[in-house]
């Protein structure tokens, strides 16, 4: 017995196939069925290899994301230490909030006020928007000097 099919059943199926297709078409039919099964197995193996490649790529991307996140966390800790904030035991999100608050309270800029007779220097506290505009202006002027 082959997989629950007896030899008698196989003989009956072969006789019916011989009657339906004739003795000339039976070898051609067997070849086409065999090649179809071969192509199916090849396609199945190719799909399995593609899935393993996708899993490998996904693992590589996850590892890269973790490494990038760790590098970013280290940069945030370094910025906090540079700003005078103790980064130990704090999450990066907490450190960013603390750095932002410190920048808001301590951001100052020097403006030149020119009067008719003398030049005077004053200190002014800037909002984050004003600080961003000042930074943009400085960057543009540096770019203009570099072009000249």
C-alpha angles and dihedrals in degrees: 000000000000114000094327094315115114127216091252092059091050091052091050092050091048092050092049091048090049091051094046100043103023129229094285097053098042097079091045090050091049091051093051092048090049093049091047091053090048092051090048092053091048091050090047092053091046090053090050091052091048091052092050090050090051091050091048092050091048091052091049091051092049091051091049091050091050092050091048091049091050091049090050091050090052091051091050091050090049091050090050092050090048090052091052097256120133105235096191115121094002128116119238090247091056091048092052091053091048092048091049092050091048091051091051093052098040104034108119134162133196116236126191115228112190118202124186097261105025143016116244130194120214133180120228132184112232130210117232090257092052090047091052091049091050091050091050091050092050091049092050092049091049089051091050091051091049091054093052 
